[in-house]
Amino acid sequence: MTLPPVVCFAVPGRAQEIGPGISENLAAGRAPTDFRSRVRLRTGYLDLSGGTWLVPSSLAGTWAPVSSVALRLRLPVNYADPGNSGGSGQFGLGDLSTRALWRFLDTTHVSAFAGVEFAFPTASDR
């Protein structure tokens, strides 16, 4: 398994407007770069050729013991419907991934993170 290094920098734009979610976090004393514990479900819809469609989804949980450290688990789940080919739809699991991130630099203008991500081959063949 090859792990590519990933470095992320959060740099505010010069004319960036502050949205309602960001201003609420700032009013509560939380920086926009702070990690927070949460559970998310993301879903989408892809219309493929021949009437086939796919609903890619993922369930992810993030645990942030402190505002500069986060641990995440993510499990993709897909539903595919073959459309006009006469078959029935099928569910399939993707590879389970886990990620650990640490924000080691946080200044007024720059935040820097280091982390590692592992993918476990749990995907079904459907």
C-alpha positions in Angstrom: 0.0 0.0 0.0 1.4 3.4 -1.0 0.6 6.4 1.1 1.1 9.8 -0.7 1.9 12.7 1.5 -0.9 15.3 1.8 -0.4 18.8 3.0 -3.3 21.2 3.2 -3.1 25.0 3.7 -6.1 27.1 4.6 -5.5 30.7 3.3 -8.3 33.2 3.5 -9.2 35.0 0.3 -8.8 38.8 0.1 -12.5 39.5 -0.8 -13.9 36.4 1.0 -17.3 37.0 2.5 -18.1 35.5 5.8 -21.2 33.3 5.6 -23.7 32.7 8.4 -22.1 29.4 9.5 -18.7 31.0 9.8 -19.9 34.1 11.7 -21.8 31.9 14.2 -18.6 29.8 14.8 -16.5 33.0 15.3 -19.2 34.5 17.7 -19.0 31.2 19.7 -15.2 31.5 19.9 -14.5 28.6 17.4 -12.1 29.1 14.5 -13.2 27.9 11.0 -10.2 25.6 11.0 -11.2 23.9 14.3 -12.1 20.2 14.1 -15.5 19.2 15.5 -17.0 15.8 16.3 -19.8 14.9 13.9 -21.6 12.3 11.8 -22.3 13.0 8.2 -24.3 11.2 5.5 -23.5 12.3 1.9 -25.4 11.1 -1.1 -25.6 11.9 -4.8 -27.2 10.8 -8.0 -25.4 9.8 -11.3 -27.5 9.3 -14.5 -25.4 6.8 -16.5 -25.9 5.7 -20.1 -28.8 3.3 -21.1 -31.1 4.3 -18.3 -28.7 3.1 -15.6 -28.3 5.2 -12.6 -26.1 5.1 -9.5 -26.6 6.6 -6.0 -23.2 7.0 -4.4 -23.5 7.6 -0.6 -21.1 7.6 2.3 -21.5 7.5 6.0 -18.6 9.3 7.9 -18.0 9.9 11.5 -15.4 12.4 12.9 -14.2 12.4 16.5 -12.2 15.5 17.6 -10.9 15.0 21.1 -9.4 18.6 20.9 -9.9 21.3 18.2 -6.5 20.5 16.5 -6.9 16.7 16.2 -9.5 14.7 14.3 -10.0 11.0 13.6 -12.4 9.9 10.8 -14.0 6.7 9.6 -15.8 6.6 6.3 -17.8 3.9 4.7 -19.1 4.3 1.1 -22.4 2.6 0.2 -23.6 2.6 -3.4 -26.9 1.6 -5.0 -27.1 0.9 -8.7 -30.1 0.3 -10.8 -29.6 -1.1 -14.3 -32.6 0.7 -15.7 -33.9 -0.7 -18.9 -31.8 -3.9 -18.9 -34.4 -5.7 -16.9 -32.2 -6.5 -13.8 -32.8 -5.5 -10.3 -30.9 -2.8 -8.4 -28.0 -3.8 -6.1 -26.3 -2.4 -3.1 -22.6 -2.5 -2.7 -20.1 -1.4 0.0 -16.9 0.5 -0.8 -13.5 0.5 0.9 -13.6 1.5 4.6 -11.2 4.4 5.1 -9.8 6.0 8.2 -8.0 9.3 8.5 -6.1 11.0 11.3 -5.3 14.8 11.0 -3.3 17.1 13.2 -3.3 20.9 12.8 0.3 21.8 13.8 0.2 25.4 12.6 -2.6 27.9 13.1 -1.9 31.6 12.6 -4.1 34.5 11.6 -3.3 33.9 7.9 -2.2 30.3 7.5 -3.2 26.9 9.0 -1.2 23.7 8.2 -2.3 20.1 8.7 -0.5 16.8 8.7 -2.2 13.5 8.5 -2.4 9.9 7.4 -5.2 7.9 5.7 -5.6 4.2 5.3 -8.1 2.3 3.1 -9.1 -1.2 4.0 -10.3 -3.5 1.1 -13.8 -4.1 2.4 -15.6 -3.4 -0.9 -18.1 -5.8 -2.2 -17.8 -7.0 -5.9 -21.2 -5.6 -6.9 
